[in-house]
Amino acid sequence: MKNILLLIFTLAFHSLFSQKILENYPTTQNAYKGGNIQLFKDMQDFFVKNDLRPCNENEMYWITLLIDETGKAYLVRNPRDEKAVEENKCSYELAKKVLGSLKNWQPATENGVKVRAYFDFPFYTKVFFENYKEGYDILKDFKTPEFPGGINQFRKEFTTKLMNNLDFRSYTPSGRFTVFFTVNTDGSLSNIDIEPKLENTENFFKDISTSILKVKTKWKPGEVSGNVVRYNFRLPLNFQ
């Protein structure tokens, strides 16, 4: 197929099912009323009020929320990340309980319009309960994963692999998509997925997954308080 496609990558936003979603909240906006400090304080209050108990101190579950235009939060669970849920089952179940009790989420805005947006944070129960300190904000101790040469270098390498792998006889991608993957503690990638789905999605997914894994350079993993952690990454792309 001789169609010429321009593949544009952006870290700003993507669209799922024709609805705009910001990849992250703008730096001047908070996902929770009162900011992260108030969020973690309300979580601590819930744990104490309900006489709950912490999980194994080595457990950490990476929470990804999608907050809609009305301020309602949805816990996003990647079906390809079952291993992380299984290994951190206690933290996952505790996260569901506390997140279901929180009502002060607020939508992101762009150009004065409320939009859906993702909000992420690592959930360690060991920093709550008797170890909780007033003013706690774990995101201040968090470092995102880094690709040698920066994200633009990763885009470049991924794009080159992808354009050689796409099979336009089997599918015709058009519009915005998001590629999801996990950066593991050793810098390797796993749990690759893509949204939205296409007709012949399995072929499309296979080509996306193969292209990502062909980028052999390892990432520097994310860190929380100096400890390496798994990180669920979102990479938007646009077919025009």
Kinemage of the C-alpha trace (Angstrom):
@kinemage 1
@onewidth
@group {chain A} dominant
@subgroup {mainchain}
@vectorlist {calphas} color= white
{ca met a 1} P 0.000 0.000 0.000
{ca lys a 2} L 1.489 3.272 -1.123
{ca asn a 3} L -0.348 5.610 1.196
{ca ile a 4} L 2.029 7.973 2.930
{ca leu a 5} L 1.318 8.227 6.637
{ca leu a 6} L 2.713 10.860 8.899
{ca leu a 7} L 3.256 9.423 12.340
{ca ile a 8} L 3.179 12.145 14.961
{ca phe a 9} L 4.030 11.481 18.571
{ca thr a 10} L 3.072 13.798 21.415
{ca leu a 11} L 3.284 13.477 25.198
{ca ala a 12} L 0.526 16.004 25.728
{ca phe a 13} L -2.677 14.090 25.022
{ca his a 14} L -4.491 11.386 23.150
{ca ser a 15} L -8.058 10.402 22.286
{ca leu a 16} L -9.872 7.207 23.147
{ca phe a 17} L -13.055 6.468 21.301
{ca ser a 18} L -13.123 10.023 19.888
{ca gln a 19} L -13.067 11.632 23.329
{ca lys a 20} L -10.123 13.692 24.391
{ca ile a 21} L -8.064 12.554 27.351
{ca leu a 22} L -5.029 14.334 28.733
{ca glu a 23} L -2.093 12.045 29.441
{ca asn a 24} L -1.368 13.950 32.648
{ca tyr a 25} L -2.846 16.864 34.554
{ca pro a 26} L -1.355 20.242 33.582
{ca thr a 27} L 1.375 21.188 36.058
{ca thr a 28} L -0.727 24.023 37.517
{ca gln a 29} L -3.760 21.796 38.169
{ca asn a 30} L -4.519 19.203 40.846
{ca ala a 31} L -6.514 16.026 40.415
{ca tyr a 32} L -7.708 16.290 44.027
{ca lys a 33} L -9.053 19.298 45.889
{ca gly a 34} L -6.276 20.518 48.161
{ca gly a 35} L -3.592 18.765 46.127
{ca asn a 36} L -1.613 15.604 46.772
{ca ile a 37} L -1.028 16.357 50.445
{ca gln a 38} L -4.778 16.524 51.092
{ca leu a 39} L -5.308 13.371 49.030
{ca phe a 40} L -2.878 11.329 51.098
{ca lys a 41} L -4.233 12.820 54.341
{ca asp a 42} L -7.761 11.744 53.403
{ca met a 43} L -6.454 8.272 52.571
{ca gln a 44} L -4.781 8.051 55.986
{ca asp a 45} L -7.981 9.215 57.711
{ca phe a 46} L -9.934 6.474 55.932
{ca phe a 47} L -7.468 3.784 57.027
{ca val a 48} L -7.598 4.911 60.658
{ca lys a 49} L -11.369 5.440 60.775
{ca asn a 50} L -12.038 1.973 59.385
{ca asp a 51} L -9.409 0.253 61.543
{ca leu a 52} L -7.634 -1.218 58.523
{ca arg a 53} L -4.193 -2.801 58.511
{ca pro a 54} L -1.140 -2.230 56.274
{ca cys a 55} L 0.085 -4.799 53.764
{ca asn a 56} L 3.541 -6.324 53.504
{ca glu a 57} L 5.992 -3.421 53.442
{ca asn a 58} L 7.521 -4.650 50.187
{ca glu a 59} L 4.236 -4.380 48.308
{ca met a 60} L 3.691 -1.472 45.922
{ca tyr a 61} L 0.776 -1.101 43.539
{ca trp a 62} L 0.936 1.553 40.828
{ca ile a 63} L -2.417 3.353 40.798
{ca thr a 64} L -3.665 4.798 37.520
{ca leu a 65} L -6.897 6.773 37.616
{ca leu a 66} L -8.949 8.198 34.791
{ca ile a 67} L -10.896 11.220 36.026
{ca asp a 68} L -13.784 12.292 33.833
{ca glu a 69} L -15.271 15.712 33.088
{ca thr a 70} L -17.587 15.476 36.120
{ca gly a 71} L -14.798 14.686 38.570
{ca lys a 72} L -15.590 10.981 38.861
{ca ala a 73} L -12.504 8.762 39.181
{ca tyr a 74} L -12.102 5.314 37.619
{ca leu a 75} L -9.356 2.872 38.568
{ca val a 76} L -7.613 1.750 35.371
{ca arg a 77} L -6.420 -1.841 35.391
{ca asn a 78} L -4.408 -3.094 32.448
{ca pro a 79} L -5.537 -6.676 31.756
{ca arg a 80} L -1.988 -7.477 30.648
{ca asp a 81} L -0.630 -6.533 34.085
{ca glu a 82} L -2.204 -9.380 36.050
{ca lys a 83} L 1.176 -10.342 37.494
{ca ala a 84} L 1.558 -6.989 39.268
{ca val a 85} L -1.934 -7.309 40.738
{ca glu a 86} L -1.264 -10.863 41.895
{ca glu a 87} L 2.072 -9.935 43.486
{ca asn a 88} L 0.532 -6.935 45.267
{ca lys a 89} L -2.949 -8.290 45.917
{ca cys a 90} L -3.303 -6.804 49.394
{ca ser a 91} L -2.285 -3.323 48.211
{ca tyr a 92} L -4.575 -3.578 45.197
{ca glu a 93} L -7.597 -4.508 47.327
{ca leu a 94} L -6.802 -1.791 49.874
{ca ala a 95} L -6.434 0.749 47.071
{ca lys a 96} L -9.889 -0.131 45.737
{ca lys a 97} L -11.406 0.406 49.177
{ca val a 98} L -9.832 3.780 49.860
{ca leu a 99} L -10.291 5.141 46.345
{ca gly a 100} L -13.980 4.268 46.482
{ca ser a 101} L -14.343 6.488 49.554
{ca leu a 102} L -12.738 9.621 48.104
{ca lys a 103} L -15.128 12.207 46.649
{ca asn a 104} L -12.992 15.309 46.097
{ca trp a 105} L -11.583 14.553 42.670
{ca gln a 106} L -11.743 17.364 40.158
{ca pro a 107} L -11.472 17.341 36.368
{ca ala a 108} L -8.610 18.809 34.404
{ca thr a 109} L -9.322 21.791 32.180
{ca glu a 110} L -7.875 22.798 28.835
{ca asn a 111} L -8.666 26.182 27.313
{ca gly a 112} L -11.389 26.583 29.913
{ca val a 113} L -13.067 23.280 29.006
{ca lys a 114} L -13.287 20.337 31.417
{ca val a 115} L -11.660 17.219 29.977
{ca arg a 116} L -10.818 13.705 31.066
{ca ala a 117} L -7.273 13.105 32.313
{ca tyr a 118} L -5.052 10.433 33.808
{ca phe a 119} L -3.556 10.699 37.287
{ca asp a 120} L -0.978 8.213 38.624
{ca phe a 121} L 0.831 7.554 41.874
{ca pro a 122} L 2.656 4.648 43.578
{ca phe a 123} L 0.755 3.192 46.536
{ca tyr a 124} L 2.911 1.972 49.432
{ca thr a 125} L 0.889 1.079 52.520
{ca lys a 126} L 4.059 1.233 54.617
{ca val a 127} L 4.036 5.046 54.463
{ca phe a 128} L 0.524 5.177 55.945
{ca phe a 129} L -0.912 3.963 59.248
{ca glu a 130} L 1.598 4.378 62.114
{ca asn a 131} L 4.279 5.641 59.705
{ca tyr a 132} L 2.191 8.446 58.231
{ca lys a 133} L 3.639 11.948 58.558
{ca glu a 134} L 1.658 15.153 58.180
{ca gly a 135} L 2.319 16.806 54.832
{ca tyr a 136} L 3.293 13.534 53.147
{ca asp a 137} L 3.455 13.545 49.322
{ca ile a 138} L 5.069 10.471 47.756
{ca leu a 139} L 5.200 12.104 44.330
{ca lys a 140} L 7.934 14.421 45.613
{ca asp a 141} L 10.143 11.342 46.042
{ca phe a 142} L 9.292 9.835 42.669
{ca lys a 143} L 11.482 9.835 39.556
{ca thr a 144} L 9.983 8.776 36.223
{ca pro a 145} L 11.821 6.247 34.022
{ca glu a 146} L 14.298 7.691 31.535
{ca phe a 147} L 15.347 6.489 28.106
{ca pro a 148} L 19.006 7.144 27.135
{ca gly a 149} L 18.927 10.204 24.902
{ca gly a 150} L 15.457 11.172 26.106
{ca ile a 151} L 11.913 10.359 25.081
{ca asn a 152} L 12.423 11.839 21.610
{ca gln a 153} L 15.164 9.282 20.966
{ca phe a 154} L 12.787 6.490 21.977
{ca arg a 155} L 10.110 7.909 19.659
{ca lys a 156} L 12.602 8.015 16.808
{ca glu a 157} L 13.709 4.408 17.272
{ca phe a 158} L 10.168 3.151 17.806
{ca thr a 159} L 8.850 5.038 14.767
{ca thr a 160} L 11.538 3.572 12.522
{ca lys a 161} L 10.718 0.033 13.646
{ca leu a 162} L 6.984 0.639 13.426
{ca met a 163} L 6.930 1.975 9.872
{ca asn a 164} L 8.747 -1.167 8.752
{ca asn a 165} L 6.270 -3.450 10.544
{ca leu a 166} L 2.819 -1.995 9.828
{ca asp a 167} L 0.706 -4.112 7.486
{ca phe a 168} L -1.819 -1.778 5.856
{ca arg a 169} L -3.397 -4.686 3.968
{ca ser a 170} L -4.758 -6.037 7.265
{ca tyr a 171} L -5.846 -2.808 8.958
{ca thr a 172} L -6.048 0.925 8.415
{ca pro a 173} L -5.231 2.911 11.567
{ca ser a 174} L -6.560 6.455 11.550
{ca gly a 175} L -6.645 9.056 14.312
{ca arg a 176} L -5.161 8.995 17.775
{ca phe a 177} L -4.114 5.947 19.753
{ca thr a 178} L -2.280 5.290 23.001
{ca val a 179} L 0.349 2.620 23.504
{ca phe a 180} L 0.625 1.325 27.069
{ca phe a 181} L 3.670 -0.507 28.420
{ca thr a 182} L 5.420 -1.212 31.701
{ca val a 183} L 9.010 -0.168 32.356
{ca asn a 184} L 10.288 -2.927 34.649
{ca thr a 185} L 12.837 -2.572 37.435
{ca asp a 186} L 15.578 -3.925 35.147
{ca gly a 187} L 14.771 -1.386 32.412
{ca ser a 188} L 13.050 -3.887 30.120
{ca leu a 189} L 9.523 -3.395 28.748
{ca ser a 190} L 6.447 -5.613 29.127
{ca asn a 191} L 2.624 -5.541 29.316
{ca ile a 192} L 2.256 -3.772 25.981
{ca asp a 193} L -1.256 -2.761 24.926
{ca ile a 194} L -2.965 -0.228 22.672
{ca glu a 195} L -6.290 1.636 22.727
{ca pro a 196} L -8.668 2.012 21.021
{ca lys a 197} L -8.995 -1.351 19.335
{ca leu a 198} L -9.299 -1.814 15.566
{ca glu a 199} L -10.835 -4.358 13.274
{ca asn a 200} L -8.103 -6.987 13.044
{ca thr a 201} L -6.782 -5.593 16.321
{ca glu a 202} L -4.608 -8.631 17.013
{ca asn a 203} L -2.527 -7.974 13.909
{ca phe a 204} L -2.244 -4.272 14.718
{ca phe a 205} L -1.314 -5.015 18.325
{ca lys a 206} L 1.269 -7.582 17.244
{ca asp a 207} L 2.984 -5.058 14.968
{ca ile a 208} L 2.980 -2.364 17.678
{ca ser a 209} L 4.308 -4.797 20.286
{ca thr a 210} L 7.007 -6.150 17.981
{ca ser a 211} L 8.156 -2.634 17.110
{ca ile a 212} L 8.511 -1.620 20.756
{ca leu a 213} L 10.431 -4.755 21.687
{ca lys a 214} L 12.808 -4.239 18.769
{ca val a 215} L 14.089 -1.110 20.529
{ca lys a 216} L 16.867 -2.918 22.390
{ca thr a 217} L 18.197 -0.047 24.491
{ca lys a 218} L 17.072 -0.444 28.092
{ca trp a 219} L 15.425 2.306 30.117
{ca lys a 220} L 16.627 3.642 33.444
{ca pro a 221} L 13.777 2.493 35.725
{ca gly a 222} L 11.627 4.760 37.854
{ca glu a 223} L 12.439 5.290 41.519
{ca val a 224} L 10.511 5.991 44.699
{ca ser a 225} L 12.613 7.171 47.631
{ca gly a 226} L 15.686 5.684 45.957
{ca asn a 227} L 14.089 2.272 45.334
{ca val a 228} L 13.534 1.120 41.740
{ca val a 229} L 9.891 0.465 40.847
{ca arg a 230} L 7.812 -0.699 37.894
{ca tyr a 231} L 6.139 2.126 36.003
{ca asn a 232} L 3.188 2.027 33.621
{ca phe a 233} L 3.996 4.302 30.696
{ca arg a 234} L 1.584 5.814 28.149
{ca leu a 235} L 2.807 6.840 24.711
{ca pro a 236} L 0.259 8.623 22.474
{ca leu a 237} L 0.551 8.420 18.710
{ca asn a 238} L -1.433 9.806 15.811
{ca phe a 239} L -1.993 8.352 12.356
{ca gln a 240} L -2.944 10.959 9.757
